[in-house]
Amino acid sequence: MLTLVLPAEELAAWGWRIPFLLALPLLLVSLYLRWSITETPVFEGLVAEGRRDRTPVVSMLRQRPGALVIAIGAALLGIGSYSLMNTYTINYGTAELGFSYQDLLVATTVGGLLQLITIPLFGVWATRIGSARVVAAGALGTLLITFPMYYLLQFSSFPILVATMIVGGILPTMSWAALGGLMNDLFPDRFRYSALSFSYALAATISGFVPYLTLSLGQTTAFAWWHPGVVLAVMSAVTLVSAVTANAVIRRRPDAETEATPELVASAR
């Protein structure tokens, strides 16, 4: 909306501050939600039973190092694709492909609005067939369309641009939508929150380098049409392997909640 009202110079000079100012009331809403929402029954059960881990990060690194690697890999596509599609592709589209910034903004907005519909649907699907399978499906789908998508983008057609932002946004979002369930199934309750936070934060840190790596690859290859596809394909492959591995791990250990501490095992005997 601002791009329709303000010239590019004014938008760059001061207009970009308007969305941040409008978002201030949302900060109050988020604070209210945080203060009013109670702890989950799982956490309350941990406290009531005295099973709350005093050093969850240490326990996480000692007991589930492999699961952490799997979780980070599973999160890579869902987080990293955003950096590629919504950050690098916009600059690449204007500088190398000849699209206008307005066209790219409209295409990105259309893709984002559709994701408001698809994310809940993917979440429902994950509850039916398993989160790891949905993450794997999103990664496989993204891997299959990566190079055809970037090849078609070279024709500089606005419909192709919109289709790219829709398909290239929704398929990786499938992996992101089911990510919480996958991570939840990988870790026991006593340090699950720490494991989820650590895995997600590290995957986000790695993904922060995606635009830079893609730009470097583009400069090396004279911005060949396939250079963003290489980065997206690598992230898709890593997430696919991680999700398949996670599914195998979860199936071998179907009830993570019963992975009790030694005290609970003793009491069960």
BAVEX-506969 format. One line per 3 residues: number of its first residue (from 1); for each residue x, y, z of C-alpha. Coordinates in steps of 0.001 Angstrom, whole numbers, plus 524288, in hexadecimal, padded with zeros to 5 digits. Example, Ala and Ser with C-alpha at 12.3 -4.5 7.8 and 13.67 -1.06 7.14 Angstrom:
! BAVEX-506969
1> 8300C,7EE6C,81E78  83566,7FBDC,81BE4
! end
This chain:
! BAVEX-506969
1> 80000,80000,80000  80ACC,80991,80368  81158,80734,7F657
4> 804F5,80BED,7EFA9  8043E,8186A,7F7B1  81261,81C66,7F9B8
7> 81D32,81E56,7EFB0  828B0,81512,7F0FD  83173,81FF5,7F645
10> 82820,82399,80143  8257F,81560,80458  8340F,81303,805EC
13> 83614,81F8F,80DAF  82B47,81E9C,817D1  81FA4,816BD,812F1
16> 82579,809C4,8170B  8237B,80DDB,82542  814A4,80E1D,82408
19> 81285,7FF44,824AE  81AF7,7FE9C,830E5  81318,80969,83768
22> 8064D,802D3,833BA  80B60,7F639,839A2  80D2F,7FC2D,84731
25> 7FF3A,7F8E8,84B88  801FC,7EAC3,847D2  80CE7,7EAD9,851E0
28> 802DE,7EDB1,85C6B  7FA68,7E2AB,8574B  805DB,7D939,857AF
31> 80924,7DD41,865A7  7FB11,7DB04,869B0  7FAF0,7CDA3,8636D
34> 807B7,7C9E3,869FA  802D4,7CDEA,8776D  7F577,7C795,875E8
37> 7F92E,7BA76,86FFA  7FBA8,7AFC7,879E3  8064B,7A591,87903
40> 803AC,79937,87145  7FEAC,78D0C,87840  80B6D,7862B,874C7
43> 81399,79089,87BA2  80A7B,79109,8874B  80B96,7823C,88839
46> 81A6E,78318,8883A  81A2E,78CD2,89365  8101C,78515,89B22
49> 817D5,77879,899CF  824EB,77EE3,89CA6  82A6D,77B16,88F62
52> 82E2F,788B2,88AED  83C47,78857,8865D  84518,79246,88D0B
55> 84E73,792EA,88182  84632,78FC6,8757E  85065,794BB,86BE3
58> 85AE5,78BD1,87183  85196,78035,87189  84D79,7834A,863AA
61> 85B7B,783A5,85EA1  85F44,77774,86616  85372,76EE2,86366
64> 84E76,77338,85604  859B5,778A0,84DCB  85552,770EC,841F1
67> 84742,77583,8434F  84C18,78380,843F0  8533D,78201,83705
70> 84702,77C08,83103  83E6C,7870F,8362A  84794,79193,830FD
73> 847F0,78B2A,8239A  83927,789A2,82374  8377F,79822,82665
76> 8410A,79CCD,81C10  837D8,79D41,8105C  82C32,7A34D,81744
79> 83464,7AE6B,81CB8  83EB6,7AFB4,81226  83515,7B00F,806DD
82> 82F60,7BC95,80C5B  83CB4,7C2FE,80BE3  83E58,7BE57,7FDE7
85> 830D6,7C124,7F856  82D55,7CD95,7FFB3  83ABA,7D3C8,800FF
88> 84415,7CF72,7F668  83A1F,7CD01,7EB9C  8349F,7DAC6,7ECD1
91> 841FB,7E0F8,7EAE0  84593,7D715,7E06E  838C0,7D95A,7D94E
94> 83A9D,7E800,7D874  84940,7E841,7D5CB  84AB2,7DCB0,7CC86
97> 83D6D,7D8A2,7C735  837A0,7E60D,7C497  82B85,7E50A,7CD0C
100> 82685,7F14B,7D398  826D1,7F21A,7E24F  8180C,7F3F9,7E215
103> 815FC,7E731,7DAAA  81EB3,7DFDA,7E41B  817B2,7E59D,7EFC7
106> 80A66,7E1DE,7EA67  80EE5,7D407,7E741  814C9,7D262,7F4C5
109> 8086B,7D77A,7FB32  7FFC7,7CE25,7F37C  8085F,7C2B5,7F761
112> 8083C,7C6F5,805A2  7F974,7C85B,80609  7F787,7BAC5,8007A
115> 8008D,7B55A,80AE7  7F6E5,7BA42,81522  7EDBB,7AFEE,80FB0
118> 7F748,7A500,80CD9  7FEC1,7A51D,819C3  7F2FC,7A0E8,8220E
121> 7EF84,796B8,817D6  7FD3A,79126,8183F  7FC51,790F3,82710
124> 7EFD7,788FC,8267D  7F60E,77FC0,81CB7  801B1,77E07,825D8
127> 7F8C5,779AC,830F1  7F354,76F15,8280F  7FF58,76954,82183
130> 80A59,76E00,82A60  8122E,77A8D,82A9E  81EBF,7747C,8257A
133> 817C6,76F93,8194A  8121C,77CFB,8165B  81F7C,7834F,8180D
136> 82529,7791B,80ED6  81A40,77B4E,804E1  81CC5,789EE,804DA
139> 82B54,787E7,80327  82986,77E0A,7F82C  81FCF,786C1,7F11E
142> 828ED,79265,7F22A  83460,78A63,7ED36  82C9B,78621,7E141
145> 827F8,793AF,7DD42  8344C,79B5E,7E094  83B62,79B9B,7D394
148> 82F49,79C0F,7CAC5  82A64,7A77D,7D2F2  836C3,7AF82,7D182
151> 837E7,7AC14,7C325  82A3E,7B139,7C051  82D19,7BD6A,7C83E
154> 836EA,7C197,7BDE1  82BCC,7C4CB,7B479  82886,7D0DF,7BCAF
157> 819E1,7CED3,7BC14  8119A,7D41E,7C733  808B4,7C7FF,7C7BE
160> 814DA,7BF69,7C894  81A13,7C820,7D366  80D75,7C6C0,7DB34
163> 80D4C,7B80C,7D905  81B6C,7B750,7DD88  81888,7BE98,7EA14
166> 80C84,7B62E,7EC8F  81242,7A8CC,7E9C2  81FD8,7AC48,7EE9E
169> 819EB,7B168,7FB1F  80F4F,7A779,7FE21  81728,79AF2,7FC5A
172> 8221A,79EDB,805C6  8178B,7A3EC,80EF1  81251,7961F,80F85
175> 81F16,79236,815F7  81E6E,79DEA,81F16  81035,79BBD,822FD
178> 812DF,78DFF,827F8  82012,7911C,82DEF  81B20,7930E,83BD6
181> 814C1,785B3,83C0E  82106,77F1D,836D7  82982,78572,84141
184> 81F7C,78262,84BAD  8201C,773F8,84829  82EFD,773B2,8483A
187> 83158,77828,85639  82C70,773D2,86392  8243C,77D3F,86B5E
190> 82E46,78095,875D2  836CA,7889D,86C94  82E2E,789C4,86093
193> 82C7A,7987E,86135  83B1F,79AD2,861F9  83D90,7915E,856C7
196> 8335E,797E1,84E1E  838A1,7A571,85105  846C0,7A171,84ED0
199> 84401,79A38,8421A  83B92,7A4EB,83C6A  844F5,7AFC3,8404B
202> 850B4,7A8DF,83A65  8495C,7A5D2,82DCE  8454A,7B422,82CFE
205> 85363,7B86C,82F0E  85812,7AFA0,82417  84CFE,7B44C,81B58
208> 8512D,7C250,81D6F  85CC5,7BFAE,81486  8543A,7BABC,80957
211> 852ED,7C7CE,8021F  86195,7CA3B,8031E  864FF,7BC8A,7FE7B
214> 85B65,7BD6E,7F343  860C7,7CAA7,7EF20  86EA2,7C563,7EFAA
217> 86AC1,7B9C9,7E74E  863DB,7C2ED,7DDE8  86FCD,7CB7B,7DC6C
220> 87851,7BF7F,7DA43  86F65,7BA0E,7CFA9  86C47,7C721,7C923
223> 85E98,7C5D9,7CEC6  85B46,7B984,7C757  84CB5,7B694,7C7FA
226> 84EF3,7AA83,7D05D  85739,7B087,7DB36  84BFE,7B315,7E4E6
229> 846F3,7A56D,7E1FD  8539B,79F6E,7E6C6  85204,7A5BA,7F41E
232> 8438E,7A237,7F50C  84639,7944C,7F088  850D0,79260,7FAC6
235> 847DD,7973B,8059E  83CE8,78E8A,8008B  845B4,78299,80034
238> 84AB6,78501,80E01  83CDF,78692,81333  8380E,77AAE,80BBC
241> 842A8,771E1,8113F  84094,7777C,81EDB  831D7,77575,81E4C
244> 83314,76772,8197C  83CF6,764B6,8243B  8342F,76B35,82E4B
247> 828CF,762C4,82A0E  83103,75687,82BDA  83588,75B03,8394E
250> 827B8,75E6E,83D93  82267,75160,838F4  82CAB,74A30,840DB
253> 82932,75272,84C98  81AB5,75503,84A94  817A2,75A04,8582C
256> 82174,7648A,85BB2  819DD,767E4,867EA  81C97,75A7F,86DB0
259> 82B43,75C49,86C5D  82BA8,75DDB,87AC8  83668,76202,883B0
262> 83D73,7574C,88B4A  834AC,759F1,896FB  8286D,7574F,88EFF
265> 82E31,74B25,888F9  8314B,74601,89684  823A9,748EC,89B5A
268> 81DC8,74234,88F7C  82568,735E9,892B8
! end
